[in-house]
């Protein structure tokens, strides 16, 4: 009995060490989960910031276009012989925003629909993209792709091809899953609408051509206005790129710091596991030696 008592005491000490290291490991696990949640929050802030920058760039471009057009009209161009007043075509985004979302009733996309109602297409698109990158059911993914197509179409004619690509992806998804056959007519209706808009855009381009080929027929004021409009998207993109780069640099610096903390936590957890394994091995060896001695 006296020879067994040291073994029992050793086992008790090992159990105490095990409980201690287990508590420490749980604390590190909780800290790791908190850091992971913070990382996801920062990613959400990054998506929202990019959407806000895109909205600000589009708004500044519209304000600048309206200002330049007003100045050109006030310079007396409308009084010149042979100069016609060019009115802006009806906006397509208003018609698209009033169109129902083809039965997209999934509550996951409520926030995106609210942004579309407010004509905040950048935030709506960012929200839908973030959901599509995550795990979704086939039905929800098809609805998300259709909603993405409608948002891109409402954003302007420059995004019609991207809207058509999202629509085609939704059709392929429905073809792979037979339970989505009832969703195909809505997607095809959206695709036909995009085809019609593309035809209108191509006809308009063929009818009017590029103003650069007729610069000699335009008055100096009109040529200056067209050149300023042509240069504006490049300036807006350069400024937006600078802002996005500055925002991303700060975010990447924060993410790098968080990744260092996560690596340190993982290293401590690995050390804890190693110590526990060594303690168990030593206890087994000592127990075997004691039994052999007996």
Secondary structure, 3 states (H helix, E strand, C coil): CHHHHHHHHHHHHHHHHHHHHHHHHHHHHHHHHHHHHHHHHHHHHHHHHHHHHHHHHHHHHHHHHHHHHHHHHHCCHHHCCCCCCCCCCCCHHHHHHHCCCCCCCCHHHHHHHHHHHCCCHHHHHHHHHHHHCCCCCHHHHHHHHHHHHHHHHHHCHHHHHHHHHHHHHHHHHHHHCHHHHHHHHHHHHHHHHHHHHHHHHHHHHHHHCCHHHHHHHCCHHHHHHHHHHHHHHHHHHHHHHHHHHHHHHHHHHHHHHHHHHHHHHHHHHHHHHHHHHHHHHHHHHHHHHHHHHC
